[in-house]
Amino acid sequence: MRIKLSNEFAAVEIASDENGNGPRLLIRDLQTGQEIYLDPLELAALAWTRHEELSPLLDPGRLAQRTEYDSNELDSRPEEQAAKPSRPYHRS
């Protein structure tokens, strides 16, 4: 089952994934296609995180810089990206 959540700042899709080494949660940014898989330990750590600790992750400038870096990396070496195996928990 996939769930889509959105507001004026972001749109994401979340889904349960059983294809890895164990159960995990897939979170995909619908605007960029960036995705991450979080296992139960990582989700528990997130549940214990205070909102103040998330603030650096929510900086729009940080997100824009990361998006520019990712697109430049993909444009400059498409053959390497196509041959590169995907990592089990993060997609670059």
N, C-alpha and C positions, 0 to 999 in steps of 0.2 A: 504494500500500500504506500502510495506517495501522497505527501501533504504539501501544498503550496501555501506560503505565507508571504504577504507583502504589505508595505506601507509606502509613504511618500519617499522614503530613503533607500529601501532595499526590497528585493524580491528573492526568496529562496525556496528551494524544494528540499524536503527531507524524506528519507526512506530508510527502512531497515534493510541491511545487507547481510546475507548468510554465506557469501561466496569466499570470504577470506579465511583466516586461521580460526575464526570464531565470530560470533555475532558482533555487528558494529552498526553505527548510524552513518549514513551518507548525508552530507549537507552540500548542496550545490547552489552557487550564486547564479541566478537566472540571467543576470545582466552580462556577466563575463564568462560564464561557464566554469569558473574556478570551483573545485570541489575538494572536500576533505572527508576522510573516513575516521570516525572516533570510536574507539573500543570502550567497553564499560568502565574501565579504570579512568580513561580520559574524561568520560562523561561525568563520573563521580567527582573528579577534581573540578570540573566546570561548575557543578552544582554547589560546591563549597566556595567558589570564587565570589568575592564581593564586587559589586558594581564598580566601585572605584578602581579596582584592579583591571577592569575591562576598558576603562577610558582610553588608554594609549592605543588600543586596538581599533577604536571607533573614530580616530582622527581622519577626517576626509582627505587631508593632505597625504597621509601615509598610504591610504588606499589608492589614490591617484598615482603616486610614485610607483607602487607595486604593479599596477596595471600597465603603466608605460614600460617598466622593466620587462614584464612578461611578454608584451607584444613585440618589443625590440628583439628579445631573445628568440622568439619563434620566427620572426621575419628574417633574422640574420643566418639561421642555420636550419632550414626546414628539413634537410635530409637527415641531420642528426636527431632532430625531434621525432621524425617518423620511425627511425630505427631504435630509439631509446625505449626500453621496457618501462612500463608504468610501475611506480612504487606502490607498495601495498596500502599505504595509509594516506599519502598526499599526492596530488597531481600538480605538477609544475607547469 
